[in-house]
Amino acid sequence: MSASYNCPVEYALDLLGGKWRVVILARIKGGGLRYAELRRLVPSMSEKMLSQRLRELVESGLVEQHDGVYRLSARGESARAVLSALYDWGRATAKDAGVSIEGEE
């Protein structure tokens, strides 16, 4: 049985699933990365959480993993504009709020 949603945004947010999934996708959109590279890029996330979120992203069809490298799948590529918009908006609003962002691309 498939899930039912009241709004496309509700579905999109359910699919992206919060902070860590979006952060991982934003990092991977720049090109394929190995687990250790992702771990280095997102040091505030535990190894257990990174492994779990990567598994969920693969299961949801947003990420593919081949030979130890994680990449956006075709479905994940379709979210590229959304990820870029979130990145740009976060950068702009952080600057306005006087918030520093470490490790900005």
Secondary structure by P-SEA (a helix, b strand, c coil): cbbbbccaaaaaaaaacccaaaaaaaaaccccccaaaaaaacccccaaaaaaaaaaaaaaccccccccbbbbcaaaaaaaaaaaaaaaaaaaaaaaacccccccc
